[in-house]
Amino acid sequence: MKYEATYESVHSHPLPKWYDDAKFGIFIHWGLYSVPAFAGEQKVMPTLATAENGADVIRNSPYAEWYLNSMKLEGAPTREFHQNHYGDKSYFDFQKDFEEQNAGLDLHTWTDLIQKAGAKYLVLVTKHHDGYTLWPSEHPNPKREGYGSKRDFVGELQQCAKEAGLRMGVYYSGVYDWTFKEEPIDTGMGYFNHREMSQEYITYSVSQFQELIDRYHPDLLWNDIGFPGGYNINELFAYYYNRVTEGVINDRWSQMKVPHTPEEVEDFRRRMMAGEDVINPMDGVHYDFTTPEYKEFDTVQTEKWETNRGIGRSYGFNRMEAGEDYLTGKQVIDMLIRIVARNGNLLLNIGPRADGTIPYEMVKPLLEVGQWLEVNGDAIYGTRPYRISETTDGDGTPVYFTAKEDAVYAISIQEELGDHLVLKGFRTPEGKTVELLGTGEVSYHTVGEDTLIRIPADYKKQKAYAFRFK
């Protein structure tokens, strides 16, 4: 099928099965911001609507990849850190440091870890808000000469991913590029007014997107923040789908009209405070899946969705994070189970250091997830939500359900099982085969509308337990 540059045409594109089956992907934020690797100690990135003008939210952002913006703000922890450690050094001077530090990096180390983690795809940040590109583009930055990697990290990682049997997508900051604007984002409204809408930027960004598509044929286009108005975004979508038939597109392509008059600003703030999605309104904009950030849906969604978040509080590596700032393997496993049962994917971020090494605090939970998936992946990969998404056991602990054509899976997030497990409100007909993955077949019987599973004394200890009903 050839797609046309209309909403109706691109919106007829079906969600590819590979993406719905994959369930678990790895996000990679890595760039010049990985050299200073610093952000404030704010534990949670609150919504802009919770602050009087958003200034405190921006100033104390926990996101290290926002370093260039944060270092310009009076009173920001990042500004103080930069002055104490780097003095008058420009952010753009980090390019030399970054390129020197990763000169010997073998990207197989990344894909080896991703494969061991049990993830099926990865998404690389090819250009973040600072405008630095991780590939040698034939469409150079018009504001800064030589501002982009001479080494083709996108192509190298794509080859490593292919060797590892992984799908690969590309992230691109579609409407922010801080090389086009000198002033920082310093208020909540600045977050919206900072969107670059010039024709020069539209030509630049569309050309780079087309270059990424033509050169790398990415399995996924992951845009961020939005896209400039004045351009028919369906042209880019059709361009992509006609070249990558099983491609996937996220939802962050809003071409919203930025409020300017006092009346527009007040109406905008009112709708934001009311909980409306004013940042990424999706009416009339095509997407294959939605992207809640550091959030999960608590019920099964009919639309495909993908939670994205860091293992820590930041996406780019933040030297200030330690200990409890990072998720444990158990926390990631429980999160993945919940998300998959509710029709979602998990895109979990890693932030390598400037030299490309991945902190142990990120490696450890990923390996634990991989070990669990090696035993229990059948209850995750290729599944769909069951008619019952979750219940509780006899102790009130949640149990989640997934399904395939030939099996239903009940997944308990208990770390220790007793001599039996009760599935409340889940009645299993007699004659079914029940298997505890990693241990083997187990016996069961029904008690009213519940199922009681007998647990053998020698069951394999795990961080969560998947039971397959056939």
C-alpha positions in Angstrom: 0.0 0.0 0.0 1.2 3.5 -0.8 0.4 6.1 1.8 -0.7 9.6 0.9 0.1 12.8 2.8 -3.3 12.9 4.5 -4.4 12.1 8.0 -6.9 9.5 6.6 -4.3 7.7 4.7 -1.5 7.5 7.3 -4.1 6.8 10.0 -5.0 3.6 8.2 -1.6 2.2 9.0 -2.0 -0.8 11.3 0.0 -1.2 14.5 2.8 -3.7 13.5 2.6 -7.0 15.4 6.3 -6.9 16.2 5.8 -3.8 18.4 2.8 -5.2 20.1 4.6 -8.4 20.8 7.9 -6.9 22.0 6.7 -5.4 25.3 10.1 -4.3 26.6 12.5 -1.7 25.1 15.5 0.3 26.1 15.7 4.1 25.7 19.2 5.6 25.5 19.9 9.2 26.4 23.6 10.1 25.7 25.2 13.3 24.5 27.2 16.3 25.5 25.2 16.5 28.7 26.8 13.2 29.7 30.1 15.1 30.3 29.0 17.3 33.2 26.3 14.7 34.1 24.5 16.8 36.6 21.0 17.8 37.6 19.4 19.0 40.8 18.2 16.6 43.5 14.5 17.1 42.9 13.1 13.6 43.1 10.1 13.9 40.9 9.4 16.0 37.8 6.1 17.6 38.7 3.6 18.8 36.2 3.9 22.4 35.2 0.3 22.9 36.3 1.3 22.4 40.0 3.5 25.4 40.1 2.5 29.1 40.2 4.4 29.9 37.0 6.5 26.8 36.4 9.7 28.6 37.2 10.6 26.3 40.1 9.9 23.2 38.1 12.2 24.2 35.3 15.0 25.6 37.6 15.1 22.4 39.7 14.6 19.8 36.9 16.0 16.4 37.7 16.7 15.8 34.1 20.5 16.0 33.4 19.9 16.2 29.6 18.4 19.7 30.3 21.9 20.9 31.5 22.3 23.6 28.8 19.0 25.2 29.8 19.4 24.8 33.5 22.9 26.3 33.6 21.5 29.6 32.3 18.9 30.0 35.1 19.7 32.1 38.2 19.3 30.1 41.4 19.4 26.7 39.6 21.6 24.0 41.2 23.0 23.3 37.7 24.2 26.9 37.3 26.0 26.8 40.6 27.6 23.4 39.8 28.8 24.7 36.4 30.3 27.8 37.8 32.1 25.9 40.5 33.4 23.1 38.2 33.8 24.7 34.8 33.8 28.5 35.4 33.2 30.3 32.1 33.4 27.2 29.9 30.7 27.1 27.3 28.3 24.1 27.1 29.3 23.7 23.5 33.0 23.2 24.6 31.8 19.8 26.0 31.8 18.5 22.4 35.5 18.1 22.4 35.4 16.3 25.8 32.6 14.1 24.7 34.2 13.0 21.5 37.6 12.4 23.1 36.1 10.3 26.0 34.1 7.9 23.8 36.7 7.5 21.0 37.3 3.9 22.0 33.7 2.9 22.7 32.5 -0.4 21.2 28.7 -0.2 21.0 28.4 -4.0 21.2 28.7 -3.5 25.0 25.3 -1.7 24.9 23.5 -4.2 22.7 25.0 -7.1 24.7 23.4 -5.7 27.8 20.1 -4.9 26.2 19.9 -8.5 24.9 20.8 -9.9 28.3 18.0 -7.7 29.8 15.5 -9.4 27.6 14.5 -6.2 25.8 13.4 -6.6 22.2 14.0 -3.1 20.9 15.9 0.1 21.6 15.4 3.8 20.9 18.5 6.0 20.6 18.3 9.8 21.2 19.9 11.0 17.9 19.3 14.7 18.7 18.1 16.1 22.0 17.1 19.7 22.8 20.7 20.8 22.7 20.8 20.2 19.0 23.9 17.9 18.9 23.5 15.0 16.4 24.9 11.5 17.0 25.4 11.0 13.3 27.4 13.0 10.6 24.4 14.7 9.0 24.5 15.9 5.4 22.2 18.7 6.7 24.5 20.5 9.2 23.3 22.7 11.9 22.8 26.2 10.4 23.6 28.0 13.7 26.8 26.2 14.8 29.4 25.0 12.4 30.7 21.5 13.0 28.2 20.8 15.7 27.5 17.1 15.3 29.3 13.9 15.6 31.9 12.9 13.0 31.4 9.3 14.0 28.2 7.6 13.0 26.9 6.3 16.3 23.4 5.8 14.8 24.7 3.5 12.1 27.1 1.7 14.3 24.4 1.0 16.9 22.0 -0.1 14.2 24.5 -2.7 13.0 25.1 -3.9 16.5 21.3 -4.1 17.1 20.9 -6.1 13.9 23.5 -8.6 15.0 21.8 -9.0 18.3 18.4 -9.5 16.8 17.0 -6.2 18.2 14.7 -3.6 16.5 16.0 0.0 16.7 14.2 3.3 16.7 15.4 6.9 16.7 14.4 9.7 19.0 14.5 13.3 17.7 13.7 16.6 19.4 11.2 17.9 17.0 10.4 21.4 18.1 13.2 22.3 20.6 16.6 23.1 19.4 18.5 25.3 21.8 21.1 26.3 19.1 18.2 28.3 17.5 17.4 30.2 20.7 19.7 32.0 23.1 17.3 32.6 25.9 16.5 29.7 28.3 13.1 28.3 29.2 12.5 29.8 32.6 8.8 29.6 33.2 5.9 27.3 32.6 4.7 29.4 29.7 8.3 29.6 28.3 8.0 25.8 28.0 5.4 26.4 25.3 6.7 29.7 23.8 10.1 28.2 23.2 8.9 26.0 20.4 10.9 26.8 17.3 8.6 27.5 14.4 10.8 29.3 11.8 10.8 28.1 8.2 14.6 27.6 8.5 14.1 25.2 11.3 11.3 23.3 9.6 13.5 22.8 6.5 16.3 21.7 8.7 14.4 19.2 10.9 12.4 17.7 8.1 15.6 17.2 6.1 17.2 15.4 9.0 14.2 13.2 9.7 14.2 12.2 6.0 17.9 11.5 6.2 17.4 9.3 9.3 14.7 7.4 7.5 16.6 7.0 4.2 19.9 6.1 5.8 18.9 3.9 8.7 15.3 2.7 8.0 14.5 2.9 11.8 11.8 0.6 13.1 10.4 3.4 15.2 10.1 7.2 15.0 10.0 8.7 18.5 9.6 12.4 18.3 9.6 14.6 21.4 7.7 17.8 22.5 5.9 18.5 19.2 6.6 19.6 15.7 6.5 23.1 14.1 3.2 24.3 12.7 3.1 25.4 9.1 4.1 21.9 7.8 1.9 19.1 6.8 3.1 16.4 9.2 1.3 13.7 7.2 4.0 14.2 4.5 6.7 13.0 6.8 4.5 10.1 8.1 3.7 9.0 4.5 7.4 9.3 3.6 8.3 7.0 6.5 5.6 4.4 6.1 6.3 4.1 2.4 9.9 3.2 3.2 9.5 1.3 6.4 6.2 -0.6 6.1 6.4 -2.0 9.7 7.5 1.3 11.2 5.9 2.7 14.3 5.2 6.4 15.2 4.7 7.8 18.7 2.2 10.5 19.7 4.4 13.6 20.4 3.9 15.5 17.2 1.5 18.2 18.3 1.6 21.3 16.2 -0.3 23.3 18.8 -0.9 27.0 18.4 1.2 28.7 21.1 -0.9 31.1 23.2 0.3 34.7 23.0 -2.5 37.2 24.0 -3.4 37.5 27.7 -6.8 35.9 27.0 -5.2 32.9 25.2 -2.6 32.5 28.0 -5.3 32.5 30.7 -7.5 30.0 28.8 -4.5 27.8 28.2 -3.6 27.8 31.9 -7.2 27.1 32.9 -7.3 24.1 30.6 -3.9 22.9 31.9 -5.1 23.2 35.5 -8.2 21.2 34.6 -6.0 18.3 33.5 -6.5 18.7 29.8 -3.7 17.5 27.6 -2.7 20.9 26.2 0.9 19.9 25.5 0.2 17.1 23.1 -3.4 17.4 21.9 -3.8 14.5 19.6 -7.0 15.3 17.7 -6.3 15.1 14.0 -2.6 14.0 14.5 -1.8 10.4 13.7 0.1 8.1 16.1 0.5 4.4 16.7 0.9 4.6 20.5 0.8 7.0 23.4 3.7 7.9 25.6 3.0 8.5 29.3 6.2 9.7 31.0 7.0 8.3 34.5 3.4 7.3 34.6 1.3 4.2 34.1 -2.4 3.6 33.3 -4.2 1.7 36.0 -6.6 -0.1 33.7 -6.5 -1.9 30.4 -6.3 0.6 27.5 -7.8 -0.1 24.1 -5.1 2.0 22.5 -1.5 0.8 22.6 0.6 2.7 25.0 4.3 2.8 26.1 5.5 4.1 29.5 8.9 5.7 29.3 11.1 6.5 32.3 14.6 6.2 33.6 15.9 3.6 35.9 16.7 6.7 38.0 15.0 10.1 38.2 16.9 11.4 35.1 17.2 10.2 31.5 20.8 11.4 30.9 23.3 10.1 33.5 23.2 12.2 36.7 26.1 11.9 39.0 24.0 13.0 41.9 21.8 9.9 41.8 22.6 6.9 44.0 21.0 4.1 46.0 17.3 4.5 46.3 17.1 6.9 43.4 17.4 3.8 41.1 14.8 1.1 40.6 15.6 -2.4 41.7 15.2 -5.4 39.4 12.2 -6.4 41.4 10.6 -3.0 40.9 11.2 -3.1 37.1 9.8 -6.6 36.9 6.6 -5.7 38.8 6.2 -2.6 36.6 6.6 -4.6 33.4 4.0 -7.1 34.5 1.5 -4.4 35.3 2.1 -2.5 32.1 1.9 -5.6 29.8 -1.4 -6.8 31.5 -2.9 -3.4 30.7 -1.9 -3.4 27.0 1.3 -1.4 27.3 5.0 -1.6 26.6 7.8 -0.4 28.9 10.6 1.7 27.4 13.1 1.9 30.2 16.0 4.4 29.9 19.7 4.0 30.5 22.0 7.0 30.5 25.6 6.0 29.8 28.5 8.1 30.9 30.3 10.2 28.4 32.8 7.4 27.7 29.9 5.1 27.0 30.1 3.0 30.1 26.9 2.2 31.8 26.7 2.6 35.6 26.4 -0.5 37.7 23.2 0.8 39.3 21.6 0.5 35.8 23.3 -2.7 34.8 22.3 -4.7 37.9 18.5 -4.3 37.6 18.6 -4.9 33.9 20.4 -8.2 34.3 17.9 -9.2 37.0 15.0 -8.5 34.6 16.7 -10.5 31.9 17.1 -13.5 34.3 13.4 -13.3 35.1 12.4 -13.0 31.5 14.5 -15.9 30.5 12.3 -18.1 32.6 9.0 -16.2 32.4 9.1 -14.5 29.0 6.4 -16.7 27.6 4.0 -14.9 29.9 5.1 -11.5 28.6 6.2 -11.6 25.0 3.5 -11.9 22.3 0.7 -11.8 24.9 -2.4 -9.6 25.0 -4.6 -8.5 27.8 -7.0 -11.1 29.2 -10.7 -10.5 29.9 -9.7 -10.3 33.6 -6.7 -8.0 33.8 -5.9 -8.5 37.5 -7.2 -10.0 40.8 -5.7 -10.7 44.2 -4.4 -13.7 46.0 -5.5 -14.9 49.4 -3.2 -12.3 51.0 -4.5 -9.4 49.0 -1.4 -9.2 46.8 -2.2 -8.3 43.1 -2.1 -11.1 40.5 -2.0 -10.0 36.8 -3.2 -11.8 33.7 -2.0 -12.0 30.1 -3.1 -14.4 27.3 -2.2 -16.0 24.1 -4.4 -18.1 21.7 -3.5 -21.3 23.5 -2.8 -20.2 27.1 -3.7 -17.8 29.9 -1.1 -16.6 32.4 -1.6 -15.6 36.0 1.4 -13.7 37.3 1.9 -13.3 41.1 4.3 -10.5 42.3 4.9 -12.3 45.6 8.6 -13.1 46.2 7.8 -16.0 48.5 5.1 -18.5 47.9 3.5 -20.6 50.6 2.1 -24.1 50.1 -0.7 -22.7 48.0 -1.8 -19.7 46.0 -5.4 -18.5 45.7 -6.6 -16.6 42.6 -9.7 -14.7 43.7 -12.6 -14.6 41.2 -10.7 -16.8 38.7 -12.4 -20.1 38.3 -10.5 -22.7 36.3 -12.5 -25.5 34.7 -11.4 -29.0 35.6 -9.1 -30.8 33.1 -6.7 -27.8 32.4 -3.0 -28.1 32.7 -1.3 -25.6 35.0 2.4 -25.0 35.0 4.5 -22.9 37.2 7.1 -21.5 34.8 10.6 -22.5 36.0 9.3 -25.3 38.2 6.9 -27.5 36.2 3.3 -28.8 36.4 1.3 -28.1 39.5 -2.1 -29.3 40.8 -5.1 -27.1 41.5 -8.8 -27.2 42.4 -11.6 -24.8 42.4 -13.2 -23.4 45.6 -16.4 -21.6 44.6 -15.3 -18.9 42.1 -11.7 -19.1 43.1 -8.8 -21.3 42.0 -6.4 -22.8 44.6 -3.0 -23.8 43.2 -0.8 -26.1 45.3 2.8 -25.0 45.4 5.5 -27.7 45.6 8.0 -27.4 48.3 10.9 -27.4 45.8 9.6 -24.6 43.6 12.2 -22.4 41.9 12.6 -19.1 43.9 12.0 -16.0 41.7 11.1 -12.3 42.0 7.6 -13.0 40.6 5.8 -16.2 39.5 4.0 -16.9 36.2 1.4 -19.7 36.0 0.4 -21.0 32.6 -3.1 -22.4 32.1 -3.6 -24.5 29.0 
